[in-house]
């Protein structure tokens, strides 16, 4: 592998890792948002969230 090709592959791997990290951060924030939204809606409707199995 030439030095340029190695550099390109290395850069691509760094970008891929950064994109994956950002995607995981987004998914965690989205999950927390959905959980909070679900809890707020349950409170508004006076639903016992503990007794309801939410997947």
LUMZAKOL-478558 format. One record per residue: residue in one letter; y, x, z of N, C-alpha, C in turn. Coordinates in steps of 0.1 Angstrom, whole numbers, plus 5000, padded with zeros to 4 digits. Layout:
<pts>
<pt><res>a</res><n_yy>Y</n_yy><n_xx>X</n_xx><n_zz>Z</n_zz><ca_yy>Y</ca_yy><ca_xx>X</ca_xx><ca_zz>Z</ca_zz><c_yy>Y</c_yy><c_xx>X</c_xx><c_zz>Z</c_zz></pt>
...
</pts>
This chain:
<pts>
<pt><res>x</res><n_yy>4988</n_yy><n_xx>5009</n_xx><n_zz>5000</n_zz><ca_yy>5000</ca_yy><ca_xx>5000</ca_xx><ca_zz>5000</ca_zz><c_yy>5012</c_yy><c_xx>5009</c_xx><c_zz>5000</c_zz></pt>
<pt><res>x</res><n_yy>5022</n_yy><n_xx>5006</n_xx><n_zz>4991</n_zz><ca_yy>5034</ca_yy><ca_xx>5015</ca_xx><ca_zz>4991</ca_zz><c_yy>5042</c_yy><c_xx>5012</c_xx><c_zz>5003</c_zz></pt>
<pt><res>x</res><n_yy>5052</n_yy><n_xx>5021</n_xx><n_zz>5005</n_zz><ca_yy>5061</ca_yy><ca_xx>5019</ca_xx><ca_zz>5017</ca_zz><c_yy>5069</c_yy><c_xx>5006</c_xx><c_zz>5015</c_zz></pt>
<pt><res>x</res><n_yy>5074</n_yy><n_xx>5003</n_xx><n_zz>5003</n_zz><ca_yy>5081</ca_yy><ca_xx>4991</ca_xx><ca_zz>5001</ca_zz><c_yy>5073</c_yy><c_xx>4978</c_xx><c_zz>5004</c_zz></pt>
<pt><res>x</res><n_yy>5061</n_yy><n_xx>4978</n_xx><n_zz>4999</n_zz><ca_yy>5052</ca_yy><ca_xx>4967</ca_xx><ca_zz>5001</ca_zz><c_yy>5049</c_yy><c_xx>4965</c_xx><c_zz>5016</c_zz></pt>
<pt><res>x</res><n_yy>5046</n_yy><n_xx>4976</n_xx><n_zz>5022</n_zz><ca_yy>5043</ca_yy><ca_xx>4976</ca_xx><ca_zz>5037</ca_zz><c_yy>5055</c_yy><c_xx>4970</c_xx><c_zz>5044</c_zz></pt>
<pt><res>x</res><n_yy>5067</n_yy><n_xx>4975</n_xx><n_zz>5041</n_zz><ca_yy>5080</ca_yy><ca_xx>4970</ca_xx><ca_zz>5047</ca_zz><c_yy>5081</c_yy><c_xx>4955</c_xx><c_zz>5045</c_zz></pt>
<pt><res>x</res><n_yy>5079</n_yy><n_xx>4951</n_xx><n_zz>5032</n_zz><ca_yy>5080</ca_yy><ca_xx>4936</ca_xx><ca_zz>5029</ca_zz><c_yy>5070</c_yy><c_xx>4928</c_xx><c_zz>5037</c_zz></pt>
<pt><res>x</res><n_yy>5058</n_yy><n_xx>4933</n_xx><n_zz>5038</n_zz><ca_yy>5047</ca_yy><ca_xx>4926</ca_xx><ca_zz>5046</ca_zz><c_yy>5051</c_yy><c_xx>4925</c_xx><c_zz>5060</c_zz></pt>
<pt><res>x</res><n_yy>5056</n_yy><n_xx>4936</n_xx><n_zz>5065</n_zz><ca_yy>5060</ca_yy><ca_xx>4937</ca_xx><ca_zz>5079</ca_zz><c_yy>5072</c_yy><c_xx>4927</c_xx><c_zz>5082</c_zz></pt>
<pt><res>x</res><n_yy>5081</n_yy><n_xx>4927</n_xx><n_zz>5073</n_zz><ca_yy>5093</ca_yy><ca_xx>4917</ca_xx><ca_zz>5075</ca_zz><c_yy>5088</c_yy><c_xx>4903</c_xx><c_zz>5074</c_zz></pt>
<pt><res>x</res><n_yy>5079</n_yy><n_xx>4900</n_xx><n_zz>5065</n_zz><ca_yy>5074</ca_yy><ca_xx>4887</ca_xx><ca_zz>5063</ca_zz><c_yy>5066</c_yy><c_xx>4882</c_xx><c_zz>5076</c_zz></pt>
<pt><res>x</res><n_yy>5059</n_yy><n_xx>4891</n_xx><n_zz>5082</n_zz><ca_yy>5052</ca_yy><ca_xx>4888</ca_xx><ca_zz>5094</ca_zz><c_yy>5061</c_yy><c_xx>4886</c_xx><c_zz>5105</c_zz></pt>
<pt><res>x</res><n_yy>5072</n_yy><n_xx>4893</n_xx><n_zz>5106</n_zz><ca_yy>5082</ca_yy><ca_xx>4891</ca_xx><ca_zz>5116</ca_zz><c_yy>5089</c_yy><c_xx>4877</c_xx><c_zz>5114</c_zz></pt>
<pt><res>x</res><n_yy>5092</n_yy><n_xx>4874</n_xx><n_zz>5102</n_zz><ca_yy>5098</ca_yy><ca_xx>4861</ca_xx><ca_zz>5099</ca_zz><c_yy>5089</c_yy><c_xx>4850</c_xx><c_zz>5103</c_zz></pt>
<pt><res>x</res><n_yy>5076</n_yy><n_xx>4852</n_xx><n_zz>5099</n_zz><ca_yy>5066</ca_yy><ca_xx>4841</ca_xx><ca_zz>5102</ca_zz><c_yy>5065</c_yy><c_xx>4839</c_xx><c_zz>5117</c_zz></pt>
<pt><res>x</res><n_yy>5064</n_yy><n_xx>4850</n_xx><n_zz>5125</n_zz><ca_yy>5063</ca_yy><ca_xx>4849</ca_xx><ca_zz>5139</ca_zz><c_yy>5076</c_yy><c_xx>4843</c_xx><c_zz>5145</c_zz></pt>
<pt><res>x</res><n_yy>5087</n_yy><n_xx>4846</n_xx><n_zz>5140</n_zz><ca_yy>5100</ca_yy><ca_xx>4839</ca_xx><ca_zz>5145</ca_zz><c_yy>5100</c_yy><c_xx>4824</c_xx><c_zz>5142</c_zz></pt>
<pt><res>x</res><n_yy>5095</n_yy><n_xx>4821</n_xx><n_zz>5130</n_zz><ca_yy>5094</ca_yy><ca_xx>4807</ca_xx><ca_zz>5126</ca_zz><c_yy>5085</c_yy><c_xx>4799</c_xx><c_zz>5135</c_zz></pt>
<pt><res>x</res><n_yy>5073</n_yy><n_xx>4805</n_xx><n_zz>5138</n_zz><ca_yy>5063</ca_yy><ca_xx>4799</ca_xx><ca_zz>5147</ca_zz><c_yy>5069</c_yy><c_xx>4797</c_xx><c_zz>5160</c_zz></pt>
<pt><res>x</res><n_yy>5076</n_yy><n_xx>4807</n_xx><n_zz>5166</n_zz><ca_yy>5082</ca_yy><ca_xx>4806</ca_xx><ca_zz>5179</ca_zz><c_yy>5092</c_yy><c_xx>4795</c_xx><c_zz>5179</c_zz></pt>
<pt><res>x</res><n_yy>5101</n_yy><n_xx>4794</n_xx><n_zz>5169</n_zz><ca_yy>5110</ca_yy><ca_xx>4783</ca_xx><ca_zz>5168</ca_zz><c_yy>5104</c_yy><c_xx>4769</c_xx><c_zz>5167</c_zz></pt>
<pt><res>x</res><n_yy>5093</n_yy><n_xx>4769</n_xx><n_zz>5160</n_zz><ca_yy>5086</ca_yy><ca_xx>4756</ca_xx><ca_zz>5158</ca_zz><c_yy>5080</c_yy><c_xx>4752</c_xx><c_zz>5172</c_zz></pt>
<pt><res>x</res><n_yy>5074</n_yy><n_xx>4761</n_xx><n_zz>5179</n_zz><ca_yy>5069</ca_yy><ca_xx>4758</ca_xx><ca_zz>5192</ca_zz><c_yy>5079</c_yy><c_xx>4754</c_xx><c_zz>5202</c_zz></pt>
<pt><res>x</res><n_yy>5091</n_yy><n_xx>4760</n_xx><n_zz>5202</n_zz><ca_yy>5102</ca_yy><ca_xx>4756</ca_xx><ca_zz>5210</ca_zz><c_yy>5106</c_yy><c_xx>4742</c_xx><c_zz>5207</c_zz></pt>
<pt><res>x</res><n_yy>5107</n_yy><n_xx>4739</n_xx><n_zz>5194</n_zz><ca_yy>5111</ca_yy><ca_xx>4725</ca_xx><ca_zz>5190</ca_zz><c_yy>5101</c_yy><c_xx>4715</c_xx><c_zz>5194</c_zz></pt>
<pt><res>x</res><n_yy>5088</n_yy><n_xx>4718</n_xx><n_zz>5193</n_zz><ca_yy>5078</ca_yy><ca_xx>4709</ca_xx><ca_zz>5197</ca_zz><c_yy>5078</c_yy><c_xx>4706</c_xx><c_zz>5212</c_zz></pt>
<pt><res>x</res><n_yy>5081</n_yy><n_xx>4717</n_xx><n_zz>5220</n_zz><ca_yy>5082</ca_yy><ca_xx>4715</ca_xx><ca_zz>5235</ca_zz><c_yy>5094</c_yy><c_xx>4706</c_xx><c_zz>5238</c_zz></pt>
<pt><res>x</res><n_yy>5106</n_yy><n_xx>4709</n_xx><n_zz>5231</n_zz><ca_yy>5118</ca_yy><ca_xx>4700</ca_xx><ca_zz>5234</ca_zz><c_yy>5115</c_yy><c_xx>4686</c_xx><c_zz>5230</c_zz></pt>
<pt><res>x</res><n_yy>5109</n_yy><n_xx>4684</n_xx><n_zz>5218</n_zz><ca_yy>5106</ca_yy><ca_xx>4671</ca_xx><ca_zz>5213</ca_zz><c_yy>5096</c_yy><c_xx>4663</c_xx><c_zz>5223</c_zz></pt>
<pt><res>x</res><n_yy>5086</n_yy><n_xx>4670</n_xx><n_zz>5228</n_zz><ca_yy>5077</ca_yy><ca_xx>4665</ca_xx><ca_zz>5237</ca_zz><c_yy>5084</c_yy><c_xx>4660</c_xx><c_zz>5250</c_zz></pt>
<pt><res>x</res><n_yy>5093</n_yy><n_xx>4669</n_xx><n_zz>5255</n_zz><ca_yy>5100</ca_yy><ca_xx>4665</ca_xx><ca_zz>5267</ca_zz><c_yy>5110</c_yy><c_xx>4654</c_xx><c_zz>5265</c_zz></pt>
<pt><res>x</res><n_yy>5116</n_yy><n_xx>4653</n_xx><n_zz>5253</n_zz><ca_yy>5124</ca_yy><ca_xx>4642</ca_xx><ca_zz>5249</ca_zz><c_yy>5117</c_yy><c_xx>4629</c_xx><c_zz>5249</c_zz></pt>
<pt><res>x</res><n_yy>5105</n_yy><n_xx>4629</n_xx><n_zz>5243</n_zz><ca_yy>5097</ca_yy><ca_xx>4617</ca_xx><ca_zz>5242</ca_zz><c_yy>5092</c_yy><c_xx>4613</c_xx><c_zz>5256</c_zz></pt>
<pt><res>x</res><n_yy>5089</n_yy><n_xx>4622</n_xx><n_zz>5264</n_zz><ca_yy>5084</ca_yy><ca_xx>4619</ca_xx><ca_zz>5278</ca_zz><c_yy>5096</c_yy><c_xx>4612</c_xx><c_zz>5286</c_zz></pt>
<pt><res>x</res><n_yy>5108</n_yy><n_xx>4618</n_xx><n_zz>5285</n_zz><ca_yy>5119</ca_yy><ca_xx>4613</ca_xx><ca_zz>5292</ca_zz><c_yy>5123</c_yy><c_xx>4599</c_xx><c_zz>5286</c_zz></pt>
<pt><res>x</res><n_yy>5123</n_yy><n_xx>4597</n_xx><n_zz>5273</n_zz><ca_yy>5126</ca_yy><ca_xx>4585</ca_xx><ca_zz>5267</ca_zz><c_yy>5116</c_yy><c_xx>4574</c_xx><c_zz>5271</c_zz></pt>
<pt><res>x</res><n_yy>5103</n_yy><n_xx>4577</n_xx><n_zz>5271</n_zz><ca_yy>5093</ca_yy><ca_xx>4568</ca_xx><ca_zz>5276</ca_zz><c_yy>5095</c_yy><c_xx>4564</c_xx><c_zz>5290</c_zz></pt>
<pt><res>x</res><n_yy>5098</n_yy><n_xx>4573</n_xx><n_zz>5299</n_zz><ca_yy>5101</ca_yy><ca_xx>4570</ca_xx><ca_zz>5313</ca_zz><c_yy>5113</c_yy><c_xx>4561</c_xx><c_zz>5314</c_zz></pt>
<pt><res>x</res><n_yy>5124</n_yy><n_xx>4564</n_xx><n_zz>5307</n_zz><ca_yy>5136</ca_yy><ca_xx>4556</ca_xx><ca_zz>5307</ca_zz><c_yy>5133</c_yy><c_xx>4542</c_xx><c_zz>5303</c_zz></pt>
<pt><res>x</res><n_yy>5126</n_yy><n_xx>4540</n_xx><n_zz>5292</n_zz><ca_yy>5122</ca_yy><ca_xx>4527</ca_xx><ca_zz>5287</ca_zz><c_yy>5113</c_yy><c_xx>4519</c_xx><c_zz>5296</c_zz></pt>
<pt><res>x</res><n_yy>5104</n_yy><n_xx>4526</n_xx><n_zz>5303</n_zz><ca_yy>5095</ca_yy><ca_xx>4520</ca_xx><ca_zz>5313</ca_zz><c_yy>5104</c_yy><c_xx>4515</c_xx><c_zz>5324</c_zz></pt>
<pt><res>x</res><n_yy>5113</n_yy><n_xx>4523</n_xx><n_zz>5329</n_zz><ca_yy>5122</ca_yy><ca_xx>4520</ca_xx><ca_zz>5340</ca_zz><c_yy>5130</c_yy><c_xx>4507</c_xx><c_zz>5336</c_zz></pt>
<pt><res>x</res><n_yy>5136</n_yy><n_xx>4507</n_xx><n_zz>5324</n_zz><ca_yy>5144</ca_yy><ca_xx>4496</ca_xx><ca_zz>5319</ca_zz><c_yy>5135</c_yy><c_xx>4483</c_xx><c_zz>5319</c_zz></pt>
<pt><res>x</res><n_yy>5123</n_yy><n_xx>4484</n_xx><n_zz>5316</n_zz><ca_yy>5114</ca_yy><ca_xx>4472</ca_xx><ca_zz>5315</ca_zz><c_yy>5106</c_yy><c_xx>4470</c_xx><c_zz>5328</c_zz></pt>
<pt><res>x</res><n_yy>5109</n_yy><n_xx>4478</n_xx><n_zz>5338</n_zz><ca_yy>5102</ca_yy><ca_xx>4477</ca_xx><ca_zz>5351</ca_zz><c_yy>5087</c_yy><c_xx>4478</c_xx><c_zz>5349</c_zz></pt>
<pt><res>x</res><n_yy>5082</n_yy><n_xx>4487</n_xx><n_zz>5341</n_zz><ca_yy>5068</ca_yy><ca_xx>4489</ca_xx><ca_zz>5339</ca_zz><c_yy>5063</c_yy><c_xx>4500</c_xx><c_zz>5348</c_zz></pt>
<pt><res>x</res><n_yy>5051</n_yy><n_xx>4498</n_xx><n_zz>5354</n_zz><ca_yy>5045</ca_yy><ca_xx>4509</ca_xx><ca_zz>5362</ca_zz><c_yy>5039</c_yy><c_xx>4520</c_xx><c_zz>5354</c_zz></pt>
<pt><res>x</res><n_yy>5046</n_yy><n_xx>4530</n_xx><n_zz>5351</n_zz><ca_yy>5042</ca_yy><ca_xx>4540</ca_xx><ca_zz>5341</ca_zz><c_yy>5030</c_yy><c_xx>4547</c_xx><c_zz>5346</c_zz></pt>
<pt><res>x</res><n_yy>5028</n_yy><n_xx>4549</n_xx><n_zz>5360</n_zz><ca_yy>5017</ca_yy><ca_xx>4556</ca_xx><ca_zz>5365</ca_zz><c_yy>5004</c_yy><c_xx>4549</c_xx><c_zz>5362</c_zz></pt>
<pt><res>x</res><n_yy>5004</n_yy><n_xx>4536</n_xx><n_zz>5361</n_zz><ca_yy>4992</ca_yy><ca_xx>4528</ca_xx><ca_zz>5359</ca_zz><c_yy>4988</c_yy><c_xx>4527</c_xx><c_zz>5344</c_zz></pt>
<pt><res>x</res><n_yy>4998</n_yy><n_xx>4530</n_xx><n_zz>5335</n_zz><ca_yy>4995</ca_yy><ca_xx>4530</ca_xx><ca_zz>5321</ca_zz><c_yy>4991</c_yy><c_xx>4544</c_xx><c_zz>5316</c_zz></pt>
<pt><res>x</res><n_yy>4980</n_yy><n_xx>4545</n_xx><n_zz>5309</n_zz><ca_yy>4976</ca_yy><ca_xx>4557</ca_xx><ca_zz>5304</ca_zz><c_yy>4983</c_yy><c_xx>4560</c_xx><c_zz>5291</c_zz></pt>
<pt><res>x</res><n_yy>4992</n_yy><n_xx>4570</n_xx><n_zz>5291</n_zz><ca_yy>5000</ca_yy><ca_xx>4574</ca_xx><ca_zz>5279</ca_zz><c_yy>4994</c_yy><c_xx>4586</c_xx><c_zz>5273</c_zz></pt>
<pt><res>x</res><n_yy>4991</n_yy><n_xx>4586</n_xx><n_zz>5260</n_zz><ca_yy>4985</ca_yy><ca_xx>4598</ca_xx><ca_zz>5254</ca_zz><c_yy>4995</c_yy><c_xx>4606</c_xx><c_zz>5247</c_zz></pt>
</pts>
